[in-house]
Amino acid sequence: MVKDLHDGVVSFARQTNLSFVVVDPTSESIVGGDFLFRYADGVECVEHHHSMQPIVDLLRAVETPVRNRLEASGDDMGGLVYNFCLFVDSRLSATEHVSICHFIESSVLRVARHGQFTAVITNNTNPVTQVGPTSTVDLS
């Protein structure tokens, strides 16, 4: 199950060349990462396993009005990067988890700037790292 989802997401992520992993320099193991896609590709860009369907349905419900508003206003969705899924090794402590999340968030902004994206679209469902309903960072 999870392997199918993983293979679909990883396959698409490799095509976009935006995603990344965080490696612990001591153990050389992957301790986190993020799947990033061009927002114009939509949620459908990733092959989803049926176990992810409730999450995909929720994302569609939340994002469809935003996507419709952007399309109606003529905004260039090609300039938006979509932060699909940040992940951290569940075996890490809460402190390490938050630290890696912050590192990943900073890395997402670097990827967006380097790729000359105008904005990052993201959802944060983790109450540990939520700081407010919305955050805005100037990418210029």
N, CA, C and O atoms as a DFTB+ gen file, in Angstrom:
560 C
 N C O
     1  1       0.818      -1.192       0.000
     2  2       0.000       0.000       0.000
     3  2       0.865       1.260       0.000
     4  3       0.854       2.033      -0.958
     5  1       1.606       1.454       1.074
     6  2       2.434       2.645       1.203
     7  2       3.493       2.668       0.112
     8  3       3.832       3.733      -0.404
     9  1       4.014       1.504      -0.239
    10  2       5.026       1.440      -1.284
    11  2       4.474       1.963      -2.610
    12  3       5.178       2.677      -3.324
    13  1       3.220       1.622      -2.955
    14  2       2.612       2.118      -4.191
    15  2       2.526       3.638      -4.179
    16  3       2.878       4.298      -5.156
    17  1       2.055       4.184      -3.063
    18  2       1.955       5.643      -2.923
    19  2       3.339       6.258      -3.044
    20  3       3.548       7.208      -3.798
    21  1       4.286       5.701      -2.289
    22  2       5.661       6.194      -2.295
    23  2       6.227       6.181      -3.706
    24  3       6.806       7.172      -4.149
    25  1       6.065       5.071      -4.417
    26  2       6.619       4.954      -5.764
    27  2       6.020       5.993      -6.709
    28  3       6.734       6.568      -7.530
    29  1       4.698       6.239      -6.598
    30  2       4.050       7.226      -7.459
    31  2       4.532       8.631      -7.182
    32  3       4.835       9.382      -8.109
    33  1       4.606       8.992      -5.914
    34  2       5.051      10.336      -5.538
    35  2       6.518      10.522      -5.899
    36  3       6.889      11.538      -6.485
    37  1       7.348       9.555      -5.554
    38  2       8.779       9.663      -5.838
    39  2       9.025       9.739      -7.340
    40  3       9.872      10.512      -7.788
    41  1       8.305       8.954      -8.114
    42  2       8.470       8.983      -9.565
    43  2       8.175      10.368     -10.123
    44  3       8.943      10.891     -10.931
    45  1       7.065      10.964      -9.697
    46  2       6.733      12.295     -10.191
    47  2       7.711      13.343      -9.666
    48  3       8.093      14.260     -10.393
    49  1       8.115      13.206      -8.404
    50  2       9.046      14.162      -7.806
    51  2      10.369      14.181      -8.565
    52  3      10.964      15.242      -8.755
    53  1      10.820      13.031      -8.991
    54  2      12.080      12.978      -9.739
    55  2      11.954      13.706     -11.068
    56  3      12.917      14.309     -11.541
    57  1      10.769      13.655     -11.673
    58  2      10.552      14.343     -12.943
    59  2      10.623      15.862     -12.780
    60  3      11.128      16.556     -13.662
    61  1      10.120      16.380     -11.661
    62  2      10.063      17.837     -11.475
    63  2      11.388      18.420     -11.026
    64  3      11.651      19.599     -11.262
    65  1      12.225      17.623     -10.384
    66  2      13.537      18.067      -9.913
    67  2      13.442      19.226      -8.920
    68  3      14.330      20.077      -8.879
    69  1      12.365      19.267      -8.116
    70  2      12.190      20.303      -7.103
    71  2      12.270      19.737      -5.689
    72  3      12.646      20.448      -4.758
    73  1      11.922      18.476      -5.523
    74  2      11.847      17.853      -4.203
    75  2      13.237      17.574      -3.653
    76  3      14.226      17.589      -4.385
    77  1      13.294      17.320      -2.348
    78  2      14.595      17.072      -1.723
    79  2      14.421      16.258      -0.447
    80  3      13.317      16.126       0.081
    81  1      15.530      15.719       0.031
    82  2      15.554      15.011       1.308
    83  2      16.588      15.659       2.216
    84  3      17.503      16.344       1.760
    85  1      16.417      15.420       3.533
    86  2      17.363      15.893       4.536
    87  2      18.072      14.659       5.071
    88  3      17.428      13.702       5.501
    89  1      19.395      14.683       5.045
    90  2      20.191      13.537       5.473
    91  2      20.942      13.895       6.746
    92  3      21.589      14.939       6.832
    93  1      20.847      13.016       7.726
    94  2      21.612      13.182       8.970
    95  2      23.079      12.934       8.633
    96  3      23.419      11.848       8.164
    97  1      23.963      13.918       8.859
    98  2      25.365      13.739       8.473
    99  2      26.086      12.655       9.269
   100  3      27.071      12.087       8.798
   101  1      25.600      12.369      10.470
   102  2      26.250      11.349      11.299
   103  2      25.890       9.948      10.837
   104  3      26.774       9.122      10.607
   105  1      24.596       9.674      10.700
   106  2      24.146       8.329      10.332
   107  2      24.003       8.149       8.829
   108  3      23.870       7.026       8.344
   109  1      24.029       9.253       8.092
   110  2      23.818       9.260       6.645
   111  2      22.451       8.687       6.258
   112  3      22.280       8.184       5.147
   113  1      21.488       8.763       7.165
   114  2      20.131       8.283       6.870
   115  2      19.227       9.479       6.578
   116  3      19.470      10.592       7.045
   117  1      18.183       9.225       5.797
   118  2      17.208      10.263       5.486
   119  2      16.342      10.484       6.717
   120  3      15.743       9.547       7.244
   121  1      16.282      11.749       7.176
   122  2      15.488      12.078       8.364
   123  2      14.305      12.991       8.034
   124  3      13.502      13.309       8.912
   125  1      14.198      13.408       6.786
   126  2      13.092      14.257       6.385
   127  2      13.205      14.620       4.926
   128  3      14.131      14.207       4.229
   129  1      12.243      15.401       4.481
   130  2      12.264      15.857       3.097
   131  2      10.956      16.520       2.736
   132  3      10.092      16.736       3.585
   133  1      10.825      16.837       1.469
   134  2       9.625      17.506       0.996
   135  2       9.418      17.189      -0.477
   136  3      10.363      17.139      -1.264
   137  1       8.151      16.977      -0.826
   138  2       7.759      16.783      -2.220
   139  2       7.190      18.101      -2.725
   140  3       6.176      18.580      -2.218
   141  1       7.838      18.683      -3.717
   142  2       7.424      19.953      -4.305
   143  2       7.086      19.742      -5.777
   144  3       7.759      18.998      -6.491
   145  1       6.011      20.426      -6.213
   146  2       5.578      20.341      -7.604
   147  2       5.164      21.722      -8.081
   148  3       4.928      22.621      -7.274
   149  1       5.078      21.884      -9.366
   150  2       4.511      23.109      -9.923
   151  2       3.012      23.088      -9.656
   152  3       2.342      22.097      -9.944
   153  1       2.483      24.179      -9.107
   154  2       1.070      24.232      -8.726
   155  2       0.153      24.021      -9.924
   156  3      -0.935      23.463      -9.783
   157  1       0.581      24.459     -11.089
   158  2      -0.236      24.311     -12.289
   159  2      -0.513      22.841     -12.604
   160  3      -1.484      22.533     -13.294
   161  1       0.326      21.936     -12.110
   162  2       0.122      20.506     -12.357
   163  2      -1.023      19.942     -11.537
   164  3      -1.551      18.882     -11.874
   165  1      -1.422      20.622     -10.469
   166  2      -2.559      20.189      -9.656
   167  2      -2.262      18.971      -8.809
   168  3      -1.208      18.347      -8.930
   169  1      -3.213      18.644      -7.947
   170  2      -3.084      17.483      -7.057
   171  2      -3.025      16.198      -7.875
   172  3      -2.436      15.205      -7.445
   173  1      -3.636      16.225      -9.052
   174  2      -3.690      15.028      -9.892
   175  2      -2.322      14.606     -10.412
   176  3      -2.182      13.528     -10.990
   177  1      -1.310      15.451     -10.211
   178  2       0.017      15.157     -10.745
   179  2       0.637      13.927     -10.103
   180  3       1.576      13.347     -10.649
   181  1       0.129      13.530      -8.966
   182  2       0.710      12.403      -8.245
   183  2      -0.266      11.232      -8.285
   184  3      -1.462      11.401      -8.050
   185  1       0.248      10.060      -8.580
   186  2      -0.594       8.871      -8.506
   187  2      -0.834       8.576      -7.036
   188  3       0.103       8.348      -6.271
   189  1      -2.105       8.585      -6.654
   190  2      -2.433       8.391      -5.247
   191  2      -2.893       6.969      -4.989
   192  3      -3.602       6.367      -5.795
   193  1      -2.487       6.466      -3.884
   194  2      -2.985       5.186      -3.412
   195  2      -4.338       5.435      -2.770
   196  3      -4.563       6.511      -2.216
   197  1      -5.239       4.471      -2.829
   198  2      -6.585       4.661      -2.288
   199  2      -6.577       5.081      -0.818
   200  3      -7.528       5.716      -0.363
   201  1      -5.549       4.749      -0.078
   202  2      -5.483       5.138       1.335
   203  2      -5.319       6.645       1.505
   204  3      -5.614       7.189       2.568
   205  1      -4.848       7.315       0.459
   206  2      -4.662       8.768       0.503
   207  2      -5.892       9.531       0.020
   208  3      -5.922      10.760       0.085
   209  1      -6.910       8.813      -0.465
   210  2      -8.062       9.484      -1.060
   211  2      -8.729      10.505      -0.136
   212  3      -9.075      11.590      -0.603
   213  1      -8.927      10.204       1.165
   214  2      -9.530      11.233       2.022
   215  2      -8.703      12.516       2.098
   216  3      -9.263      13.611       2.155
   217  1      -7.388      12.389       2.099
   218  2      -6.519      13.564       2.151
   219  2      -6.589      14.325       0.827
   220  3      -6.665      15.554       0.814
   221  1      -6.562      13.591      -0.280
   222  2      -6.651      14.228      -1.591
   223  2      -7.990      14.942      -1.730
   224  3      -8.042      16.053      -2.258
   225  1      -9.071      14.325      -1.268
   226  2     -10.397      14.963      -1.320
   227  2     -10.412      16.249      -0.502
   228  3     -10.968      17.255      -0.942
   229  1      -9.807      16.225       0.683
   230  2      -9.737      17.418       1.520
   231  2      -8.931      18.519       0.827
   232  3      -9.356      19.674       0.798
   233  1      -7.779      18.166       0.275
   234  2      -6.955      19.150      -0.426
   235  2      -7.713      19.753      -1.597
   236  3      -7.657      20.963      -1.817
   237  1      -8.420      18.919      -2.347
   238  2      -9.202      19.441      -3.476
   239  2     -10.278      20.408      -2.984
   240  3     -10.483      21.462      -3.586
   241  1     -10.964      20.059      -1.899
   242  2     -12.029      20.916      -1.367
   243  2     -11.466      22.267      -0.928
   244  3     -12.090      23.305      -1.149
   245  1     -10.298      22.249      -0.312
   246  2      -9.685      23.484       0.172
   247  2      -9.075      24.280      -0.977
   248  3      -9.186      25.506      -1.014
   249  1      -8.441      23.597      -1.898
   250  2      -7.671      24.285      -2.927
   251  2      -8.472      24.669      -4.165
   252  3      -8.075      25.588      -4.882
   253  1      -9.574      24.001      -4.433
   254  2     -10.332      24.311      -5.644
   255  2     -10.776      25.774      -5.692
   256  3     -10.617      26.409      -6.735
   257  1     -11.330      26.343      -4.603
   258  2     -11.692      27.766      -4.669
   259  2     -10.483      28.676      -4.920
   260  3     -10.590      29.671      -5.637
   261  1      -9.344      28.335      -4.334
   262  2      -8.125      29.131      -4.544
   263  2      -7.693      29.022      -6.000
   264  3      -7.398      30.027      -6.646
   265  1      -7.659      27.801      -6.508
   266  2      -7.261      27.570      -7.902
   267  2      -8.213      28.303      -8.859
   268  3      -7.765      28.935      -9.816
   269  1      -9.521      28.219      -8.602
   270  2     -10.501      28.895      -9.454
   271  2     -10.304      30.404      -9.432
   272  3     -10.390      31.061     -10.469
   273  1     -10.037      30.957      -8.236
   274  2      -9.818      32.394      -8.111
   275  2      -8.556      32.817      -8.876
   276  3      -8.550      33.846      -9.552
   277  1      -7.505      32.028      -8.765
   278  2      -6.267      32.351      -9.481
   279  2      -6.476      32.294     -10.987
   280  3      -6.013      33.169     -11.719
   281  1      -7.171      31.263     -11.445
   282  2      -7.423      31.129     -12.879
   283  2      -8.287      32.282     -13.391
   284  3      -8.025      32.838     -14.458
   285  1      -9.323      32.636     -12.618
   286  2     -10.232      33.710     -13.032
   287  2      -9.528      35.060     -13.088
   288  3      -9.861      35.903     -13.922
   289  1      -8.558      35.266     -12.206
   290  2      -7.854      36.553     -12.178
   291  2      -6.736      36.616     -13.212
   292  3      -6.122      37.665     -13.407
   293  1      -6.476      35.499     -13.870
   294  2      -5.436      35.481     -14.894
   295  2      -4.032      35.324     -14.345
   296  3      -3.056      35.493     -15.075
   297  1      -3.921      34.999     -13.047
   298  2      -2.595      34.807     -12.460
   299  2      -1.885      33.636     -13.132
   300  3      -2.515      32.652     -13.520
   301  1      -0.590      33.754     -13.260
   302  2       0.231      32.709     -13.863
   303  2       0.522      31.636     -12.827
   304  3       1.405      31.799     -11.984
   305  1      -0.219      30.542     -12.890
   306  2      -0.014      29.480     -11.904
   307  2       1.302      28.747     -12.129
   308  3       1.746      27.993     -11.265
   309  1       1.925      28.961     -13.277
   310  2       3.232      28.366     -13.516
   311  2       4.308      28.954     -12.610
   312  3       5.382      28.373     -12.456
   313  1       4.018      30.109     -12.011
   314  2       4.964      30.743     -11.107
   315  2       4.804      30.300      -9.664
   316  3       5.481      30.816      -8.774
   317  1       3.909      29.343      -9.427
   318  2       3.660      28.873      -8.070
   319  2       4.232      27.477      -7.875
   320  3       4.087      26.607      -8.734
   321  1       4.878      27.276      -6.744
   322  2       5.366      25.948      -6.395
   323  2       4.439      25.397      -5.307
   324  3       4.047      26.116      -4.387
   325  1       4.100      24.120      -5.427
   326  2       3.164      23.471      -4.515
   327  2       3.925      22.578      -3.548
   328  3       4.584      21.622      -3.958
   329  1       3.830      22.892      -2.276
   330  2       4.464      22.108      -1.219
   331  2       3.505      20.984      -0.858
   332  3       2.642      21.155       0.002
   333  1       3.650      19.838      -1.511
   334  2       2.690      18.745      -1.396
   335  2       2.782      18.006      -0.065
   336  3       1.766      17.746       0.579
   337  1       3.996      17.670       0.341
   338  2       4.095      16.817       1.527
   339  2       5.485      16.918       2.158
   340  3       6.473      16.444       1.596
   341  1       5.540      17.534       3.318
   342  2       6.765      17.583       4.114
   343  2       6.750      16.341       5.008
   344  3       5.720      16.012       5.596
   345  1       7.875      15.664       5.110
   346  2       7.908      14.474       5.968
   347  2       9.156      14.470       6.841
   348  3      10.220      14.945       6.445
   349  1       8.992      13.915       8.052
   350  2      10.076      13.803       9.017
   351  2      10.019      12.408       9.621
   352  3       8.937      11.874       9.865
   353  1      11.172      11.828       9.860
   354  2      11.266      10.501      10.469
   355  2      10.534      10.488      11.811
   356  3      10.859      11.272      12.703
   357  1       9.568       9.616      11.955
   358  2       8.737       9.566      13.169
   359  2       9.518       9.106      14.400
   360  3       9.027       9.247      15.520
   361  1      10.705       8.566      14.221
   362  2      11.506       8.106      15.365
   363  2      12.263       9.235      16.055
   364  3      12.868       9.026      17.107
   365  1      12.233      10.426      15.471
   366  2      12.951      11.559      16.056
   367  2      12.171      12.163      17.212
   368  3      10.954      12.001      17.307
   369  1      12.879      12.858      18.085
   370  2      12.229      13.527      19.210
   371  2      11.403      14.705      18.699
   372  3      11.572      15.138      17.559
   373  1      10.517      15.217      19.537
   374  2       9.687      16.362      19.157
   375  2      10.557      17.569      18.813
   376  3      10.274      18.294      17.859
   377  1      11.610      17.778      19.588
   378  2      12.520      18.904      19.332
   379  2      13.202      18.751      17.979
   380  3      13.278      19.709      17.210
   381  1      13.697      17.556      17.684
   382  2      14.332      17.304      16.391
   383  2      13.318      17.472      15.253
   384  3      13.632      18.020      14.196
   385  1      12.114      16.995      15.492
   386  2      11.047      17.079      14.491
   387  2      10.795      18.541      14.100
   388  3      10.769      18.879      12.916
   389  1      10.612      19.389      15.094
   390  2      10.346      20.811      14.827
   391  2      11.548      21.456      14.151
   392  3      11.383      22.240      13.217
   393  1      12.747      21.136      14.609
   394  2      13.958      21.695      14.025
   395  2      14.077      21.322      12.548
   396  3      14.404      22.171      11.719
   397  1      13.818      20.073      12.220
   398  2      13.905      19.629      10.830
   399  2      12.799      20.270      10.000
   400  3      13.029      20.636       8.848
   401  1      11.600      20.411      10.566
   402  2      10.509      21.093       9.851
   403  2      10.912      22.521       9.502
   404  3      10.678      22.973       8.381
   405  1      11.504      23.222      10.434
   406  2      11.945      24.597      10.169
   407  2      13.035      24.632       9.095
   408  3      13.030      25.504       8.227
   409  1      13.960      23.685       9.160
   410  2      15.008      23.598       8.142
   411  2      14.394      23.339       6.765
   412  3      14.788      23.957       5.776
   413  1      13.429      22.425       6.710
   414  2      12.777      22.100       5.440
   415  2      12.024      23.311       4.912
   416  3      12.095      23.608       3.719
   417  1      11.307      24.013       5.779
   418  2      10.571      25.200       5.334
   419  2      11.525      26.244       4.749
   420  3      11.211      26.863       3.733
   421  1      12.674      26.443       5.375
   422  2      13.677      27.372       4.834
   423  2      14.195      26.880       3.485
   424  3      14.425      27.671       2.570
   425  1      14.373      25.575       3.374
   426  2      14.855      24.993       2.118
   427  2      13.831      25.149       0.999
   428  3      14.197      25.376      -0.154
   429  1      12.547      25.027       1.338
   430  2      11.489      25.234       0.339
   431  2      11.570      26.651      -0.223
   432  3      11.435      26.854      -1.430
   433  1      11.790      27.625       0.650
   434  2      11.907      29.011       0.183
   435  2      13.128      29.191      -0.722
   436  3      13.076      29.934      -1.702
   437  1      14.229      28.506      -0.387
   438  2      15.422      28.584      -1.249
   439  2      15.135      27.969      -2.621
   440  3      15.528      28.523      -3.647
   441  1      14.447      26.822      -2.634
   442  2      14.094      26.175      -3.905
   443  2      13.202      27.111      -4.724
   444  3      13.396      27.262      -5.930
   445  1      12.223      27.739      -4.063
   446  2      11.308      28.647      -4.764
   447  2      12.061      29.836      -5.354
   448  3      11.822      30.219      -6.499
   449  1      12.959      30.410      -4.584
   450  2      13.739      31.549      -5.087
   451  2      14.636      31.125      -6.248
   452  3      14.704      31.802      -7.274
   453  1      15.321      29.996      -6.073
   454  2      16.230      29.502      -7.106
   455  2      15.471      29.194      -8.398
   456  3      15.970      29.449      -9.494
   457  1      14.268      28.645      -8.262
   458  2      13.455      28.316      -9.434
   459  2      12.668      29.490      -9.967
   460  3      11.886      29.348     -10.907
   461  1      12.873      30.655      -9.365
   462  2      12.208      31.895      -9.757
   463  2      10.683      31.770      -9.703
   464  3       9.976      32.316     -10.550
   465  1      10.190      31.048      -8.701
   466  2       8.753      30.987      -8.460
   467  2       8.343      32.268      -7.742
   468  3       9.158      32.898      -7.069
   469  1       7.088      32.645      -7.887
   470  2       6.601      33.865      -7.252
   471  2       5.986      33.597      -5.890
   472  3       5.883      34.508      -5.068
   473  1       5.572      32.344      -5.636
   474  2       4.934      32.022      -4.356
   475  2       4.956      30.515      -4.124
   476  3       5.146      29.721      -5.045
   477  1       4.755      30.154      -2.860
   478  2       4.652      28.751      -2.459
   479  2       3.243      28.536      -1.922
   480  3       2.775      29.286      -1.066
   481  1       2.572      27.508      -2.428
   482  2       1.257      27.118      -1.925
   483  2       1.463      25.911      -1.030
   484  3       2.085      24.930      -1.436
   485  1       0.940      25.979       0.191
   486  2       1.141      24.873       1.121
   487  2      -0.031      24.754       2.084
   488  3      -0.774      25.713       2.293
   489  1      -0.187      23.594       2.656
   490  2      -1.141      23.341       3.733
   491  2      -0.351      22.762       4.885
   492  3       0.514      21.911       4.675
   493  1      -0.631      23.208       6.100
   494  2       0.058      22.664       7.263
   495  2      -0.976      22.015       8.175
   496  3      -1.759      22.701       8.831
   497  1      -0.969      20.695       8.209
   498  2      -1.915      19.959       9.044
   499  2      -1.295      19.512      10.358
   500  3      -1.933      18.808      11.139
   501  1      -0.041      19.921      10.608
   502  2       0.655      19.510      11.822
   503  2       0.528      20.597      12.889
   504  3       1.148      21.653      12.764
   505  1      -0.268      20.354      13.938
   506  2      -0.458      21.387      14.957
   507  2       0.833      21.758      15.698
   508  3       0.914      22.830      16.296
   509  1       1.828      20.888      15.663
   510  2       3.087      21.169      16.351
   511  2       3.821      22.331      15.690
   512  3       4.473      23.122      16.371
   513  1       3.719      22.435      14.378
   514  2       4.483      23.449      13.655
   515  2       3.618      24.581      13.106
   516  3       4.129      25.454      12.404
   517  1       2.344      24.586      13.404
   518  2       1.485      25.675      12.930
   519  2       1.729      26.917      13.779
   520  3       1.757      26.847      15.008
   521  1       1.904      28.040      13.119
   522  2       2.117      29.294      13.840
   523  2       0.973      30.270      13.628
   524  3       0.911      31.301      14.299
   525  1       0.091      29.974      12.734
   526  2      -1.037      30.857      12.466
   527  2      -1.767      30.379      11.241
   528  3      -1.315      29.450      10.572
   529  1      -2.899      31.003      10.932
   530  2      -3.696      30.534       9.806
   531  2      -3.020      30.745       8.461
   532  3      -3.210      29.942       7.548
   533  1      -2.243      31.796       8.320
   534  2      -1.540      32.041       7.053
   535  2      -0.198      32.681       7.346
   536  3      -0.020      33.366       8.353
   537  1       0.729      32.446       6.457
   538  2       2.028      33.093       6.538
   539  2       2.383      33.585       5.144
   540  3       2.062      32.929       4.153
   541  1       3.031      34.712       5.060
   542  2       3.458      35.257       3.778
   543  2       4.937      35.594       3.876
   544  3       5.385      36.235       4.827
   545  1       5.684      35.149       2.874
   546  2       7.110      35.458       2.808
   547  2       7.374      36.020       1.415
   548  3       6.979      35.416       0.418
   549  1       8.029      37.154       1.343
   550  2       8.379      37.769       0.072
   551  2       9.530      36.969      -0.537
   552  3      10.594      36.862       0.072
   553  1       9.332      36.408      -1.730
   554  2      10.351      35.587      -2.363
   555  2      11.334      36.402      -3.200
   556  3      12.288      35.847      -3.745
   557  1      11.115      37.691      -3.305
   558  2      12.020      38.489      -4.143
   559  2      13.311      38.802      -3.409
   560  3      14.190      39.464      -3.960
